[in-house]
Amino acid sequence: MPQIKTTFGFHSTAEEVVNGIDLSETRIIVTGGSSGIGIETARTLALSGAEVTLAVRNVEAGNIVAANIKETTSNPKVAVAHLDLADLASVREFVGSWRGPLHILINNAGIMALPELVRTREGYEMQFATNFLGHFALTVGLHRFLATANGARVVSLSSSANMIAPVIFDDLHFNFLPYEPFVAYGQSKTANVLFAVEATRRWMDEGIFVNAVNPGAIATNLQKHTGGLKTPPERRKTIQQGAATSVLVAVSPLLAGIGGRYFEDCNEASTVSQRPSDFRGGVAPYALNPDNAARLWTIAQTLIS
Ligand SMILES: NC(=O)c1ccc[n+]([C@@H]2O[C@H](COP(=O)([O-])OP(=O)(O)OC[C@H]3O[C@@H](n4cnc5c(N)ncnc54)[C@H](OP(=O)(O)O)[C@@H]3O)[C@@H](O)[C@H]2O)c1
């Protein structure tokens, strides 16, 4: 299939991408909407009239962000709901309280490179559990609401870190391998791409399309365990630019009927045969492999049940 190219690029902002698109009938959830890229993603969508729910683990922080978005966009349809992706009971509670169609789900929340191995209550490695498994449970739980939207999209936030590690099927939770913070992050971000591949295969007949995005290098709280963003200044993005690819994949008519793909800098990325030394872009073939995607889905279903 030909690679998707748009008129947007590295420097495009989320506001430029959404310009002219009316979202007044669109209901959207943004996970991790109280920090970094999530705030600007939610703000930009609200600016175009969408009803936006910030799904956050810190409701107090979420309320402050929601008030600010309402004020700066003049859109009162901004809600806050509690969601802790590392706690499957919390995910179930969030899903149980959702009502009505869901047009767009942006699986944006994430953590990166926890210095020590941390496990969830179930014993799952924390980055895999938060970045992938919690979002898997959330999306599968919300599937029926996506299906009633008559055309829904899910955005799965990945990263250039997909090129650091495949999903380590034989040792997902570092029970045997020595824990490496960025290998665990890379694994989780590869899993986020594989999710887009298999979810699209399963759900496209219901009008649900799922794509993965790399937002680029943006200084946010994400780098709190790594001493800040190390990317050279000329390759960094502002937060508005960082939100652009998520917003493009979520709402652009250019991507209608497109799923199971990986985007960065507002365009579909190329696959690479080895990890580039400078992380300048691309997606590893194992992250788009349909057999890996189907295998991960089956395992994830077991892990959340
Ligand atoms: N910034 C970059 O350079 C970059 C590059 C590639 C990919 N990404 C991806 O972009 C996404 C957004 O990152 P960001 O840079 O905006 O980072 P951020 O500012 O740290 O925001 C991450 C958000 O995720 C939330 N979160 C973390 N654990 C959670 C949990 N268990 N349950 C619910 N929410 C949780 C955080 O909540 P708290 O505020 O409560 O901690 C925060 O709101 C992530 O998926 C990240 O992997 C970012």
The ligand as an SDF file (V2000), in Angstrom:
LIG
                    3D

 48 52  0  0  0  0  0  0  0  0999 V2000
    7.6100   14.0290   25.0330 N   0  0  0  0  0  0  0  0  0  0  0  0
    8.2530   13.3040   24.1170 C   0  0  0  0  0  0  0  0  0  0  0  0
    9.3580   13.6580   23.6630 O   0  0  0  0  0  0  0  0  0  0  0  0
    7.6470   12.0210   23.6060 C   0  0  0  0  0  0  0  0  0  0  0  0
    8.3230   11.3180   22.5900 C   0  0  0  0  0  0  0  0  0  0  0  0
    7.7760   10.1220   22.1210 C   0  0  0  0  0  0  0  0  0  0  0  0
    6.5810    9.6730   22.6360 C   0  0  0  0  0  0  0  0  0  0  0  0
    5.9410   10.3740   23.6290 N   0  0  0  0  0  0  0  0  0  0  0  0
    4.6900    9.8390   24.1580 C   0  0  0  0  0  0  0  0  0  0  0  0
    3.7260   10.8680   24.2250 O   0  0  0  0  0  0  0  0  0  0  0  0
    2.7860   10.5890   25.2660 C   0  0  0  0  0  0  0  0  0  0  0  0
    2.5640   11.8290   26.1190 C   0  0  0  0  0  0  0  0  0  0  0  0
    3.7830   12.1220   26.7860 O   0  0  0  0  0  0  0  0  0  0  0  0
    4.1740   13.5700   27.3320 P   0  0  0  0  0  0  0  0  0  0  0  0
    5.4930   13.8830   26.7220 O   0  0  0  0  0  0  0  0  0  0  0  0
    3.0670   14.5280   27.1830 O   0  0  0  0  0  0  0  0  0  0  0  0
    4.4590   13.2030   28.8660 O   0  0  0  0  0  0  0  0  0  0  0  0
    3.8410   13.7840   30.2280 P   0  0  0  0  0  0  0  0  0  0  0  0
    3.8310   15.2720   30.1880 O   0  0  0  0  0  0  0  0  0  0  0  0
    4.6110   13.1090   31.2960 O   0  0  0  0  0  0  0  0  0  0  0  0
    2.3540   13.2640   30.1780 O   0  0  0  0  0  0  0  0  0  0  0  0
    2.0560   11.9110   30.3710 C   0  0  0  0  0  0  0  0  0  0  0  0
    0.6850   11.7940   30.9520 C   0  0  0  0  0  0  0  0  0  0  0  0
    0.4310   10.4140   31.2140 O   0  0  0  0  0  0  0  0  0  0  0  0
   -0.1740   10.3160   32.4930 C   0  0  0  0  0  0  0  0  0  0  0  0
   -0.0100    9.0130   33.1200 N   0  0  0  0  0  0  0  0  0  0  0  0
    1.1260    8.4010   33.5080 C   0  0  0  0  0  0  0  0  0  0  0  0
    0.8460    7.2390   34.1240 N   0  0  0  0  0  0  0  0  0  0  0  0
   -0.5040    7.1210   34.1410 C   0  0  0  0  0  0  0  0  0  0  0  0
   -1.3980    6.1680   34.6600 C   0  0  0  0  0  0  0  0  0  0  0  0
   -0.9880    5.0710   35.3320 N   0  0  0  0  0  0  0  0  0  0  0  0
   -2.7150    6.3590   34.4850 N   0  0  0  0  0  0  0  0  0  0  0  0
   -3.1670    7.4500   33.8360 C   0  0  0  0  0  0  0  0  0  0  0  0
   -2.3770    8.4120   33.3520 N   0  0  0  0  0  0  0  0  0  0  0  0
   -1.0520    8.2430   33.5000 C   0  0  0  0  0  0  0  0  0  0  0  0
    0.5350   11.3910   33.2980 C   0  0  0  0  0  0  0  0  0  0  0  0
   -0.1760   11.6450   34.4780 O   0  0  0  0  0  0  0  0  0  0  0  0
    0.5150   12.4570   35.6860 P   0  0  0  0  0  0  0  0  0  0  0  0
    0.5730   13.8790   35.2290 O   0  0  0  0  0  0  0  0  0  0  0  0
   -0.4230   12.1990   36.8070 O   0  0  0  0  0  0  0  0  0  0  0  0
    1.8800   11.8710   35.8830 O   0  0  0  0  0  0  0  0  0  0  0  0
    0.5240   12.5250   32.2930 C   0  0  0  0  0  0  0  0  0  0  0  0
   -0.7060   13.1850   32.2980 O   0  0  0  0  0  0  0  0  0  0  0  0
    3.3560    9.3870   26.0300 C   0  0  0  0  0  0  0  0  0  0  0  0
    2.6720    8.2320   25.6410 O   0  0  0  0  0  0  0  0  0  0  0  0
    4.8020    9.3260   25.5780 C   0  0  0  0  0  0  0  0  0  0  0  0
    5.3390    8.0220   25.6420 O   0  0  0  0  0  0  0  0  0  0  0  0
    6.4420   11.5370   24.1040 C   0  0  0  0  0  0  0  0  0  0  0  0
  1  2  1  0
  2  3  2  0
  2  4  1  0
  4  5  1  0
  4 48  2  0
  5  6  2  0
  6  7  1  0
  7  8  2  0
  8  9  1  0
  8 48  1  0
  9 10  1  0
  9 46  1  0
 10 11  1  0
 11 12  1  0
 11 44  1  0
 12 13  1  0
 13 14  1  0
 14 15  2  0
 14 16  1  0
 14 17  1  0
 17 18  1  0
 18 19  2  0
 18 20  1  0
 18 21  1  0
 21 22  1  0
 22 23  1  0
 23 24  1  0
 23 42  1  0
 24 25  1  0
 25 26  1  0
 25 36  1  0
 26 27  1  0
 26 35  1  0
 27 28  2  0
 28 29  1  0
 29 30  1  0
 29 35  2  0
 30 31  1  0
 30 32  2  0
 32 33  1  0
 33 34  2  0
 34 35  1  0
 36 37  1  0
 36 42  1  0
 37 38  1  0
 38 39  2  0
 38 40  1  0
 38 41  1  0
 42 43  1  0
 44 45  1  0
 44 46  1  0
 46 47  1  0
M  CHG  2   8   1  16  -1
M  END
$$$$
